[in-house]
Amino acid sequence: MEEMRFWVQRVHMRFGSRWEPAVDVCEDDEAYYIIVEVAGADEQELEVEYHPNGLLVVRGVRRPPMTGAVQCLVLEIPYGPFERRIPLPSMVNPDGITAEYRSGLLQIRVPKRVVSERPKLVQINP
């Protein structure tokens, strides 16, 4: 039975599967902060996409570091392609979204749209 479990795990690594990384979402008065745990993923294989319907999509691939003739006996770290969909409130400024990959964490800052509670004088053009 133990040999079968290891065989299944090796097949899982060899062929890969979809998985979802852990995500934290925080906010302050100015922005939402999305932190995605993607340790081991190559920065060039990460993609962050904002959709007009308020959906933030993070996708990429985490590849196993051990390849070739190496046989893994226990595989608990998920490898392969991943995608995470994060719905955002409508009051965001998509033009100001920034992302930074550091120490295995993809940190995304989504600024909130400024809603002024003060009256705004509108210029009338002739």
N, C-alpha and C positions, 0 to 999 in steps of 0.2 A: 504494500500500500504506500509506504514512504517513497519508494522508487517512482511510483506512478505520480505522486504529487510533484516531485521534482521535475519529472518529464513534462507534465502539464505546464509548470511554471516556465521551463525553458522554451516550450512552444509559444507561450504567451509573449516572451521577450523577442523571440525570433520574428514573429509575425506582427507584433505590436497590436495596440487597440486604442480606442479613444478613451481619454480620461479627463477629469476636470481638476485643475489646480485649486487650492484653497484661496479664498479671497476675503480681505477685510475691506469694509467701506466705512469711512469716517467723514466728518464734515466740520467746518467752522463757518463763520459768517461770510467768508469769501468764496469758498470752493468745497467740492467733494473730493475726497482722496481715496483712490482705489489701489490697494496693494495686492498683487498677485504673486503667489509663491511658485516660482518656476526655476528653482535651483537646478543647474546642469543644462539648461536650455541655452543654445547659442543666440546671442543678441540679434544676429542677422536673420534668424528664423522666427523672430517674434513679430507679430503684427497687431496693431490696435486700430480699430475702425469704429467711427461714430456714424450711426444712421439717423436720419432726420426724425424718425419716430421715437427717438430718445433711447435707443439701444446702443450700448457700448459692447463691442465684440473684441475679445482678446483671443488670438490663436497662435499656434506655433507647434514646434516639435521638440521633444526631449529624447535624445538618442543615448543608448547605453554606452558607457565608457569602455566596457570590456567587450571586445569583438574578436573574431577569428577563432582560434583553436581553444579559447578559454571556455570552460563549461561552468555555468553558474549553478550552484546547488540550491540557493534560496533567493527568490526575487520578490522583494516587497516594495521596491520603488517602481512606480509606473513609468513606462517609456512609450514613445510613439506620439502621434499627433494629438493635440488637445484644442479645445475651444471652450470659452466661457462667455456667456451672454449675461450682461449686467444691465437691467433696466434703470434708467435715470429719470429724475423728475424733469418736467418740461422747462423749468426755469434755469437752463444752463447756457453758457456761451461756448458753442462748439468751436469757434475760431481760436479760442484761447487754450484748448486742451494740449497738455504737454505730457510726455512720458520719459522715464529714466529707468535704466536697468542697472542695479547695483547690488552686489552681495547676494545674488539669487532672487532678488525681489524686483518685480516690475512695478514701479510707482507711477501712477497716473493721476494728474491733477486736472480736474474739470471745474473751471471757474463758474460761479453762479452768475446769472444775468442780473445786472444791477437794476433794481426796481426803485425808482425815486418816488418818495412820498411828498416831495415838494412840487409845487406847480412849475411848469416849464413854459416860458414865453415862446410862442411860435412866430417866427418871422413871416410876414406876408410880403410876397414878391409882387411887384407891379405888373 
